[in-house]
Amino acid sequence: MTWILGLAGAVLAVSAGLTLWRIVAGPSHLDRIVSSDVMVAIVIAAIGLIAVWGRSATGLPILLGLSLMGFTGAVGVARLLSSPGTVRRLFDRRKAMRDGSSDDA
């Protein structure tokens, strides 16, 4: 059982490292936002793993709080991106960038 928990911890550590890389190197803000949501899920899994390893339930309120925070953050970002004004501004900005770069060529 100990080696299974160690393997799960190693997998979580590798996934946290890859997620941190995506947060730092992500080409767009949306990549960084999704990566931060994934990082919250990894932290939740790590706290759950620690609770299983120590056979204690003291981390459950922290898990509940983090899961609520991750959910509300994801819903907030989805709501922000789904508003028509935001999508139109992003589209207009990208179109202006493309038109500006084609004039230079």
Number of C-alpha atoms within 10 A of each C-alpha: 7 8 8 9 14 13 12 15 16 12 12 17 15 12 15 20 13 14 21 17 13 17 20 12 11 16 10 9 10 13 15 19 17 18 21 19 18 17 20 18 18 17 18 21 16 18 17 18 18 16 15 13 13 10 9 11 11 11 15 14 10 13 18 12 12 16 16 12 14 19 14 12 16 16 12 12 13 11 10 13 14 11 10 9 11 12 13 11 11 12 12 12 12 12 12 12 11 11 11 11 10 9 7 6 5
